[in-house]
Each structure stands twice: as C-alpha cells, then as structure tokens.
Amino acid sequence: MNFHILTLFPEMVMNGLNTSIIGRAVAKGLLTIEAVNIRDYAFNKHQSVDDYPYGGGAGMLMQAEPVFLAYKAVEEGILNRKAEEKEKAEEKEKTKEKEKDVVTGEAAEETAEEILEHHENDKPLRVVYLSPQGDTFSQKMAQDLAREEDLILLCGHYEGIDERVLEEIVTDYVSIGDYVLTGGELPAMVMVDTISRLVPGVLHNDVSAEFESFQDNLLEYPQYSRPEEWHGKKVPEVLLSGHHANIEKWRRQQSIIRTKERRPDLLEKCELTEKERRMLEELY
Ligand code: ADE
C-alpha cells in the first residue's frame, strides 16, 4: 500500500513513521510513505502558502493553488506508476501467450480477459482531508481504507484550507476525535499507523490484527508474561494449564467482562450467545 501525505511539515510526518513496525514494513517494501511539501508548489517570490481570509476573522488560510498543484503532482506520480505496472503486466502476459500458443492455441483470449480485469479494478483515488469536521476515524474505517492501493492524506494548518480546492479534490473528511489540533499531521500519522498494521505481512502474525481490541466490538482480554508471580499477583491458573479450549473460553469471557466495564457502548453492538448474556446478568 502507498501513502501520500500532503503537508507543510514533511519531516514531522516522516520522522514519526520511520521507526518500529511501520519503519520495518517500509524497509521490507510492504508500504511506501511519501510526504510531499505543499510549499514546493507555492510559485511566488516568498514561497508563501497562506493568506488572510476574505470577510476577515482570525488567522490565516492555506491557499487553494499550492494544495491543488501538490495534489496534481501526486496524482500524476500514481498514474505513471500504474501505467508502468500495466505495461509490465501486459509484456509478461504477451510472453506467456507466445509460450502457451504453441501448445494450446487458445491462450490469447484468456490473457486479454485478465488484462481487462486489471483495468476494471482501477478505482478513483481516495483523498482524505484531516479535519475536526470529518467523520470520526474508527477501526471499521481503517479496514475500508486498507483496501486501497494508494491513499492521499491532506494535512491542513493555520485556520484551514480554501474551501474551493477541498471541493475539487477531497473524497473523505476524517477527524480523529472531538478536539482541535494545530494541524492534520498527527491525525495523518494516526491513520497511517492504524491502516498499515492491517496490510498483510506488516505484523508478524496476521492473526493478531484480527483478534485485537475493537475487532468484533470486544476489548482485548488481559495478558500476562513471566514471572508467574509479580508483586504477590499470580498469573490466572487457566493460562498455565496448557488446555487450549479452556484458555479460549476464559479469554472470551474476560473480553466480554472488560468491555462491559470499560466500554459498555461497544457491548451493545456485539453478538453474544445466550450463555454469555446469562453470565453477564449473573455478574452485574
Ligand atoms: N486537525 C485538527 N484537529 C483535528 C482532528 N481532531 N482530527 C483530524 N484533523 C484535525
């Protein structure tokens, strides 16, 4: 998956995303992250990107043109890369075709079909504008966005961005919560991190991405590592038993109890068995 971040502070984003799991995934080629400096597209003497808002009011606004040009540069890069990939795929198919033709005589049609299919999958680009006015980011939204091959994240600064360019390029408005930050860079980093760990191969084992907090609307069960006893607190007996079915049952119960105590709002959206509902009734 390829992330393209339009920002006035590219070092901030890149420095925040080049370590640990995300940094390793980039090194392995599972992800690419590019931060494009909007200021590079300010074609005036002082390379300024902001101006006073019409009608007055506090602060400055990011102007439409540099944002638009930065977006167009990223779009062009993506389209060029895709065209190259397509060309390579077609080249490969052609050689295959020739090899197959000798034996079966019917491979040409199949290959044309495959290429057409490839073209059909080209969807319009998603451009996310990070703003407290957007839909609240969630695990579900991350799962949806993780299906994109390219994702463009637009970070505002100052008092925001000229509305006209937003109307022209933005497909999704996303907020990371009901509070106001100084810019969209931290929210963009939150999104890249959350989405990246859903990309196959980024986490060591893909099972952990599926079973954690918020999947199924249940919080994660408590976990323990060595030593068996710490500050007088023992690891629950069942986890030392080696009995996998019992361990799974205990973990599911703990997840339900924890969700009931810490996020009862989530429990309402969760599918519980009759037995699990009875357990909750007995406990609370
Ligand atoms: N920009 C400023 N505050 C924000 C927030 N809460 N979410 C997304 N983008 C923002």
Residues whose N, C-alpha, C, O or C-beta is under 5 A from the ligand:
A	BS01	ADE	L130 S131 P132 V174 S175 I176 G177 Y179 V180 L181 T182 G183 G184 P187
